[in-house]
Amino acid sequence: MGEAFWRFALVLYSRPGVAEALLRLQDRDRCDINLILFALWAGAVLRRRLDPDALAVAEAAIEPIRDAVAAPARALRRRLKSAADPDTPPLRRRVAALELAAERKIEERLACLVDAGNDGEPLAAAEANLGLCLGTSPGAMPEAAALLAALTEMVVR
């Protein structure tokens, strides 16, 4: 399941507007990109609607590796982006690889938390899950719309 989720996340993330929407949600609203991708995957692929308890379990499962590895690596990678030293770019690439490895481990943990189900129409389940992740923040509506549009196009094709 971890590999299936990883592939789904890579494909969705590469769609036009998705990376930008996810990064805005992460940077502006402090949303966890992996939890958002998990919510969309659980709904669209596994046809499973998450509830607040399931989302809390998912958050707890990834918190240690996110807080100890992924988030610090992301912060360091971003700081190194503006460094003028000529030795910095290769180091930044190594930090990015560490960050990506941590993100993959997070997604493996998340994928183990939910089984396939039949909680209704896949896109409706994905939309409900996304709403659960984002809460009622009206500021997140443009990003949510962009994510759902890309997901719809991906699933329908």
N, C-alpha and C positions, 0 to 999 in steps of 0.2 A: 504494500500500500504506500509506503514511503516514496518509492520511485515514481509511482503514478501521480502522487500529489506534487512531487518535485517537477515532473514534466508539465503538469497542468499549470503550475505557478510560473514556470519559465515561459510557456506559450502565452499565457494571459498577460504577464508583465511586459512582453515584447510588443503587444498590440498598441496601436497609436493612442496616445493620451493616458494610458494606464500607469506607466511609471511616474509620470508627472502628478497624476491624481493621488497615487499612493504616497509619494514623497511629501506632497502638501499635507495630507492627513497625518503623516508621521511627524513632520516638523512643526506644523501649526497646531494640531489637535492632540499630539502625543499618542496617536493610535499606533498599534503594532501591525506592521504590514503583514507579517506572517499569520497573525490571527485573522486579519481581513481575508487573505487568500484562503486560509483554512475554512472560513465561514462560507465563502463562495464555492469552494470545491465540495464541501460537505453537502451543500444544497444542490448545485448543478450536476455533480457527478454521482454522488452517493444517494441523492434524493432524501437527505436527512435534514430536518429542521433542528437547530440547536436551541436549547433553553438557557436561561441565565446560569443554572448550575453547571451545565456542560461547558459553557464559556469560561466559567471560573476555574473548572478543572483544567481546561486547556491553558489558561493563563498561568496557573500554578506549575504545570508540567514544564513550561518553557522558561519560566522566570530565572532559574539558576544560570542556565547557559546564556540566555539573553543578557542578563545583567552583568555576568562575569566575563563574557567573551564578545558577543556580537555588538552590544552597544559601545563598549570601550574601543573596539576595533574600528567601528564606524566613526567615532569621534576622532580617533587618531588619523584615519584615512582622510577625513575632511580637513583636518589641520594641515596635513602634509601636502594637500592640493595646492596651497598657496606658498609653500616653501620655495625659496629661490635657489637653494643649494643643488648643484647638479647631481649629487648622489641620492637625492630624495626620490625621484621617480621610481627607481627599482625597489626601494624600500616600501614606497606606497603600494606598488603592485603586490608585494608580499603581504602587506597588511590587508589589502583587498581580498586576497586569496584566503586568508584566515577568517575574515568576516564572512565570506561566501561559504566556507566550510561550516562555520557556526550556524548560519542560516539554514543550511541543508540539514544539519543535525536537529535543529528546531523543528523543521518540517517533518522529519522522520518521527519525532516524538508526537507531533500533532496527529499524523496520519494513523497512529496506533489507537487513537482515542475514540474513534467512531467507526461503526460498521455501516454497510449499505442498508438502506431502508426503503420505504415507500411512503414518504410523508407528503405526497402530492406532487404537483408539477415541479420539475427541477428548477426552472427559473424563478418560480414563486418562492420556493424554499430558499434559494440563494438570496433573493431580495430580502426575505424575512431575516435570514442570518446576518446579512449585511446591516440591516437596521438595528439588530441586537448589538452588533459590534460598535456601530457609530453612535448609538443612542439617539437622542432627539436634537442634536446640534444642527440648527438650520444652516450653519456655515458649511457643513459637509455635504449639502445637497448637490452642488455641481459635481463634486468628485464622485459621489454615489451614482449619479446619473451616468457619468463617463464610464465607471466600472461596469455598471449593468449593461450599458450599450455594447461595450466590448465583449462582455461575457455572452450576451445574446447572440452577437454575430459569430462568436467562436462556437457556441453550442449548436446553432442552427445550421452552420456549414457542414 
